[in-house]
Structure formats: C-alpha cells, structure tokens
C-alpha cells in the first residue's frame, strides 16, 4: 500500500481539521498514513517568529478562527479556540512519538486534539495527557517513561530538524513517497491522490 | 443576483489561479462578481514586510511555486513564475480601477494576469500594459489618462485602505454582502456558495 507522511504540530488548529478525518480519507484512498509529530516552534523561531503567526498577525489570526469555524460547521465537527494559544505541545509530541512503536500514536493524537479544540483543555498539562492515556487504556506510567527517555527526546528533535530539511514550514503537511510536499488541511485530498498514483514527472511541461 | 467582492493584487500568484476561473464559476453559481483591484504592498508593509512573504520565507516561496504548478496542471492551465517577483502592480491596478466604470476591468485584469504568469511579461512596464489595452480594443491613451487622474489614484489608495479595514491580509480575498471574508483561491467555491445563499431582497410587486 502506498504511504503518506502526515506531519503535524499539536498546537496547530488546521492540524486538528486533518487529524479527525485523515484515517477515513486514507482508508478510502487505499493509502497508509505515517503519523509524524514534530514541533513547529523551532521552525518558526528560525524564521524570526517567537509565537504563532496567528498571534503575530492579528488579521490573519481572526480570519483563521472564522475560517475554521465555517469549515468545522460544514463538516459537522466542533471547534473552539483554547484559552492558551498556541499550546505548548512538547509533552504531547514526545508521547505521540513514543506511541508510534507501541501502536497507539494515532488514537492518542486524535484524543489530544479533541481535548484541546473541542473541550478547551490545555494540553501542556501532564495531568490532562495522563487522563487521555488512561481513557485509551494505555499504561500511563509506562508511556510517560518511554516519552521522557533521552533517546525519545532526541528522536523528536531529529524529527523536527528533518521536517525543516524536507521544506516543511507549517502544519499540517504531507509528504509522498516520491517527495512531494503538500501543506494545509485543504491539500489532504491532493496529497492522498498523489500518494495513490504512479510516479509522474516532477515539473509541468510548458 | 447576489454579489461577491473579489479582491486581488496584480502581483499575486494565487490571484492568477482565481482570475482565470472566477467568471465561469460565478456564472454557474448565479453570483455577480465585483472586481476589486487593490495593492497588497501597503498592507504587507504595515505588518513589517518589505516584500512578498514568498521572498521573505524561502521555504514557503518554493512550496508556493510547486503548489501552483500542481494546481495549474490539474486544471489544464499554464503557470510560470515571472523573473521579477513580486511585480509592481501599481499601473495595472490603476488601469483596472479606471476600467471598472468603462466596463473593461474584468477582461483587462485577466489579460494582465495571463501576460505575467503565462508569458512572463513584467507588468510594471507601461508598454506591456498599453499592448494589452490595444489587444482588447480599448483606447490606450484614453485609458491611461483615466488611470492617472488624481481622482483615480486616490480611489486606489482608498480601496487599499478599505481592504485593510475589512480585515484583508492577502490575495485573492472574497467578501460576501453580509461581510464574510474568505481568503485564497481554494476558498472560491465556499465564498460563492455563501454568497448564493444570502436572502435576496424581496421585490415589491408593481
């Protein structure tokens, strides 16, 4: 089955829109999703941003909220901005990465996004994350231990560096096996279609 | 017929994608398009950007080109980045605005975008714009005279100020009669659908 890498940041509002629909969409397209949590903060910092562009550019921030409200309404899902935005997604990202080998990355990711953007929970809090792990029947202490090893912390740093090397500058992003990068929830269908088809020439012929 | 304001900047690559399809899409949706040329430069400057974000943030710039190549290929249209980017769209915007009252704003706009993004012309040059006017059967001297009156120059400044007041921060943008703002070529369908569902004022029977 063709693979599609799905790169997401836990504080990202548009990543939420994708997280709640990518599994069904990928199944329909016959594509396998590789869940790739990473941190946008260091990438933003490298281009001179100390916080989310939605905070730095208020008109863009106001528009984003309204845009997502409309999209969420049209898809029949809930969306509310959390009080603290952007959330610190470091603990959640470390856990999600640890959950990849253990097989619970996807359900954990979805539960964290829903906690944040449906119920308004601050996902920076270990107690919120512990409750989510427990609700999914995951051994909480074991998960936290795996997430906080030096090796797992380093893997997250490497993932974030890799994201930047691959040209990622925002989330959600998708990368196909032949290296095509797609950015934004509204590019999910294109990314799945590309992933599912045979290799095509890299440049459009004139 | 319900109206939709279409705000565009002549240097904007994503505006090109919209310009070449908005007339047919609007016709299919039974929506009337109000063509609103404006300048993004002053809006970018107000948020601290001296050039296009696609130049300021190279990863985003490289992605934009590839994204538009893919979208253009899927729609069967041509797209090539002009050598000078972003183009200075001041003369084109003044002309387009002058063309609104004269009735040639839409065909002129489309011809300018195609000159820039299909043939690679630098649309800052008056000779390029004069050739486009002539090819559309528009009286070139008359058009340039109307475009360069103090009144028309001031109208463009007012349009740009109005865009900012209305919350516009990029192009293309769309505003419905009830004030909903949509941003980006990939929001055109949503904007048209929203515009089309507005309550139509009742006509008094005579």
Interface residues (C-beta under 8 A of the other chain):
Chain A: X47 X57 X59 X60 X62 X63 X66 X67 X70 X74 X164 X167 X168 X169 X170 X180 X181 X182 X183 X186 X187 X190 X194 X203 X204 X206
Chain B: X47 X57 X59 X60 X62 X63 X66 X67 X69 X70 X72 X73 X74 X78 X79 X80 X164 X167 X168 X169 X170 X180 X181 X182 X183 X186 X187 X190 X194
